[in-house]
Amino acid sequence: MNLQEISSNLDSDNARDRMLALASLRNIPASEAVPLIKKVLNDHHVALRSMAIFSLGIKRTDECYELLVNLLLHDPDYGIRADAAGALGYLGDPRAFEPLSRAFLEETDWLVRFSAAVSLGNLKNPEAYDILLQALHSGEVMLQQAAIAALGEIQAIEALEDLLGFANSPDWLVRQRLAEALGHLNHPQSLAALTYLEKDSHPQVAEAARLAREQLQLGATPDPKSTPESTIG
């Protein structure tokens, strides 16, 4: 479809036509795609709205940041707010640190807080450390998964002792996220923990640990400086 056909189909009464038209913007330059994405940003079809919000995260224009922040802070639908938080992580605008932090600290819905924590990791801003540590100790498994991954993304070596406490988590996804995160934390304790996790009973955990250990060993020599000792196993 050309842009005129896409625009026309985005105004269709048929949700399938609008969905296909939105999908067809995939290979259209951002400057041309974003004005068309905006046509369905408040669509009554929730799946279409979610798709449009995700598109704003990957079609980067100066307008996308403000559109996504407005949705994150003001939309009444928690699912849409969570979508906006996730899209801000894809967008990668460093200004998103403040609204994502605010969303994590002030939101009551776990899904929004989960998406905000993941996106804080995507921004790779070390200032997210305190918020992510709070998520790590929240007692909510999904938030813990997000926090573990994000702490790895920001390379928070200082969180190593806290992270290693999850090596024996009953949730295998937590252990898998831990293995992946340790691949970003260049320290002898990370290598020791990954050797332990390679023997995990769940194959996906063991494989993640193997890949992470190889990743560390291909990098620089682990830095032995000052993290508290932890016992695993």
N, C-alpha and C positions, 0 to 999 in steps of 0.2 A: 504494500500500500504506500502511496505517496502521502505527504504531509496533509494535504487537503482531505484525502480519504480517511486518514487516521483521525483528524479533527472532527470530521462528520460522524464517524463511528463512536467517538467518545461522547457524542451527544445522543446516541441511540437509546431508545427505551429498553433495549435488550441488553441485559447484564453481560451476556456472553460476547456480544459485539464490542462492548466497552472493554472487557477483559482482554480480548484479542488485540484490540487497537493499542491498549496500553503496553502489551507485550511486544508489539511491533516497533515500539520506540527504542528497543534494546540497542540497536546500532545507529540511532540518530544522535548527532552531536548534542551535547548538553544544552547549549544555548537555544536550540530549536525544540528540544524535548521537554524542558522544564515548563514552559508556558502551557504545553498540552497536558502534562502531568497534573498541573494545578486544576484543570477542568474537573478532575475526578477525586480531588483531594478530600472533598467532603461528601463523596458519594454515599448513598444510603446502603449500598452493598459493602458490608464490612471487609470481606476478602479483597475486594477491589481497592478499598482505601488502604489496606495493609500493603498491597502490592505497590500502590502509588507512593506511599511513604518510604518503602524500601528503595524505590527508584530514585527518590531525592537524595538518598545516601550515596548513590553511585554516579549520579549525574550532577557533578559538582559545578554550581554557579554561585555567585555572590548571594543570591536570594535563598538558597537551600537552607543555610544555617538558621536564619530567622524563622522560616516556615516550620522547621522541625522543632525548634525551641518553643515556639508558640503552641504546637501540638503537645509537646511534652508537659508543659506547665499548665495548660488550660483545657485540654480536651476532656470531656466528662467520661469517656470510655477508657477504662484502665488498659484494655488491650491495645488501643491506639497509642496511648501514652508509652506503653512498653515498646511498641513498634518504633515510635519516634526516638526513644532512647537508644534502641539498637541501631537505627539509621545514623544517628549522630556518631556512633563509633565507626561506622563505615566511612562517613564523611571525613573524619579525621581532623576537623577544625579544632585547634587548641583552645578556642574560646568555649568549647563545649564542656570543659572541665567544671566550671562553676554550676551550670544548670544540671549536669549529671550528678554532681555531688549533692546538690540541693534535693534532687529527686530521690537519691538513695536515702538521705537523712530524714526527709519529710514525708515521703510516700508511705501509705499503709499497706498497699498491695504488693505481695512478694514478687509478682511477675515484673512489675515496673522496676523494683529494686534490683532484681536479678539482671535485667537488661542494662540498667545503669552501671552496675558493677562490671559486667562484661565490657561495656564500652569504655569505662575508665581504664581498663587494661589496654584496650585498643589504642587509646590516646598515648599510652606509654609515658604518662606524666608521673614522676616519682612522688609528687605531692599527694597522690591518691593513697599513699601508704596507710595512713591512719584510718581512713574510711574502709579500705579493703580489709584491714585487720579486724575492724568491727564486724564486717560481714563474715569473716572467717570464724569468729567466735559467737555468731548469732544463734547457733543451734539449729538453724534451718539448712537442711542438706543442700538444696538447690543454690542457696546463697553461698554456702561453703564451696561448692563446685566452682561457681563464678569467681569467688575471691581467690581460690587457689590458682586458677588459670591466670587471673589478672595480676597477681603478685609475681608470677613467673614472667609475664609480659613486661612489667616494669623493673624486672631483675632485682627484686627486693631481697638481697642476701640477708639483711637484718631480720627478715621474717622466717629464716630457715628453721629455727628451733620450733616455732609455732607450726610451720608446715609439716615438719617431720612427725608431729603428733598424730597426723592423719594416715600414717603408713599402714596402720592396722584397722582402718575404718571398715565397718561391715558393708558399706556401699562401694561396690567395685568401680563405679564411675568416679567417686571421690579419689580412689587410689589411682585410677587412670589419669585424672587431671593432675594429681600430684606428680606422677611420673613425667608427664609432659612439662609441667612447670619446672621441675628439677633440671631439665635439659637447658634451661636458661640461667641457672644459678651455678656459676662456676666455683665449686668449693669441694674439698675432699669429702665432706659429709654428704654432699649430693651424690657423688659417685658411690659411696658406701650404701646409701639408701636405694639407689637404682639397682645395684647388685642384689640387694635384698628383694626388691620388687620384681626383678626378673624371674624370681622363683614363685611368683604369685600364682594362685590356683586358677585365676581367670586369665584366659589367653590374651585378651586385649590389654590387660594391665601389664602382663609380662612383655608383650610386644612393644608397648609404649615405652616401657623402661629400657628395653634393649636399644631402641632407636635413640632415646634421650641420652643414654650412656655413650653411644657412639658419637652423638653430636658433641657432647662435652669433650670426649677424648680427641676429637678432630680439632677442637679449639685450643685456646691457650692453656698452659699448665694451670690447674686449679690454684686459686689463691687461698692459702691456709689461714689468713688473718682472722682473728677474733670473732668467731661466732661461738656461743655457748655450746658445750658438748651435749649431745642428745643420744639417748639409747633407743635403738630400734629392735623390735622383735622380742 
